[in-house]
């Protein structure tokens, strides 16, 4: 059911998707959806919650892997890129369809997102304070890195010319340049982990929802 919901929410948006359309996509009745999920919003909230939990848990592991802010940043960037690349439609829905939630659910999900994104801010601030990073603005740098990593959902394809681990390392290199450190400073340090495909992520036939993705195929 979640896969059907993600494919429709990513293509049409939450507001434009009806219960009957969800049922038709999943091959079940509207009554069955109400029985197991309560309503359309509860289904959306469960999708966003799973995605944010996955990002947060990977973020915590990245933070605990080392006390070095450079290694922590590399782990955060690598995991965000990996999870987004493997779960592009789920991440797209979690990023843009939170506006479809009513206040109680929206506040809860936004708190989860803020807590996750604050990990990036903490690492950047600490790196700047200890002289490891050279940043013009910590807050803007955090936003730039997160936007850069999240954008992978728009173009990465597993059958493209660039393998995921190469993409992760490329983005880590870019992040290192953004904070003015040499990638050689973390040479030999293991900070990448294999991302997990979420239960909500549709199969590959839905990966061209936006009609893009040519970058990774070149």
Secondary structure, DSSP 8 states (H G I E B T S, - for coil): -HHHHHHHHHHH-STT--HHHHHHHHTS-HHHHHHHHSSHHHHHHHHHHHHHHHHHHHHHHHHHH-S-HHHHHHHHHHHHHHHHHHTHHHHHHHHHSGGGS-HHHHHHHHHHHHHHHHHHHHHHHHHHHTTS---S-HHHHHHHHHHHHHGGGGT--TTSSS-HHHHHHHHHHHHHHHTT--GGGGTT----------TT---GGGTTTTS---GGG-
